[in-house]
Every structure is written in C-alpha cells, then in structure tokens.
Amino acid sequence: MSVPMAVLALLDRHPAHGFALKRTYDELFGHGRDLKYGQVYSTLARLERDGLADGVGVEPGEGADRKVYAITDDGVAELEAWLDQPQKPTGRPSELFTKVVLALASGRPAEPILDRQRLAHLERMRELTADRHSGDVIDRLARDHELAHLEADIRWVELAAARLSDLRADVEQLP
C-alpha cells in the first residue's frame, strides 16, 4: 500500500486535516492495518515539501488547531500517473518457497512445511468464507481478493508437493 498515494487520493476528494485523513484511511483499509498518526503527519510533511500538497488553512480541533491540506496540481498529476501504472508482478519467490528450498538444502523434509501451510491457508479460507456476506462492499472485495490469493497459494503448495522429489534431487546435487 502506498500511503502517500492514499493520502493524495483522499485529498483529491476534498481538503482535509491529518486526523480526518487517518480516520478515512482506517475506515477504508484499516481492519488490522490502521495507519499511525505519525505516519500520516510525516507523509503530509513530505507531500508538502515535494509540492504535491499544500497547507490551505487551519480548523479548530479538540486540542490544538488542525492544519488543513489540499492536493496541488502536481499532486493530481502524480496521483493520476500512479493510478495509470499497472502494478508490476514481482515474480519474487515467497517466504514459503524459500523455506521449502532451504529445508531441502539443509537435509530436512519439506512436506511438513507444505502441510502446515496448506492447513493454515484452509483455516483462513474458512474464516473468510464464513464472513463473506458481512461488512460493506469494500470489506467483501478485500475478502474476495485474499481468498483468490489463498486459492492460488494452495495450488502452488499442491504443485510443490508433487515436485518435491525432483526438487530434492536437484538440491542434493548442489555443491
């Protein structure tokens, strides 16, 4: 998640202060990944420094006054450029892949690693499926995204399990 781009997108809706931005971000994406206040304010400071957002006023708060920020034209251009770029697939092996290979390289069995991961994924899939119809559309779409990734991971676990003997043979030939 790009916090600067999230802040710019929220500012593109309307000017806001850091507290309101954090609250909106948490409502959209929080769910166990709440944004820290310090990160909001340091992000706003960097965006302002880089000319992507400007302080446009002050609102009274429950304590200190709150500085209100607005996105600049450069900020809009930056946000649009970011939105227009497809996310690049990393192609990087996951930690699970690394664990399987290193277990074999160290002479340990990889089957228990794959079995535990399969069980963990299936348990998480059960949790997500049980909650599938609760929450708003953002919650449901996030769950669907996670479920799709878990399903793909389980397919990889099954593929890796089927290829373990070949992988073990290749790893054992290494110097």
Secondary structure, DSSP 8 states (H G I E B T S, - for coil): --HHHHHHHHHHHS-EEHHHHHHHHIIIIITT----HHHHHHHHHHHHHTTSEEEEEEE--SSS-EEEEEE-HHHHHHHHHHHHS---------HHHHHHHHHHHTT--SHHHHHHHHHHHHHHHHHHHHTTTSS-HHHHHHHHHHHHHHHHHHHHHHHHHHHHHHHHHHHHT--
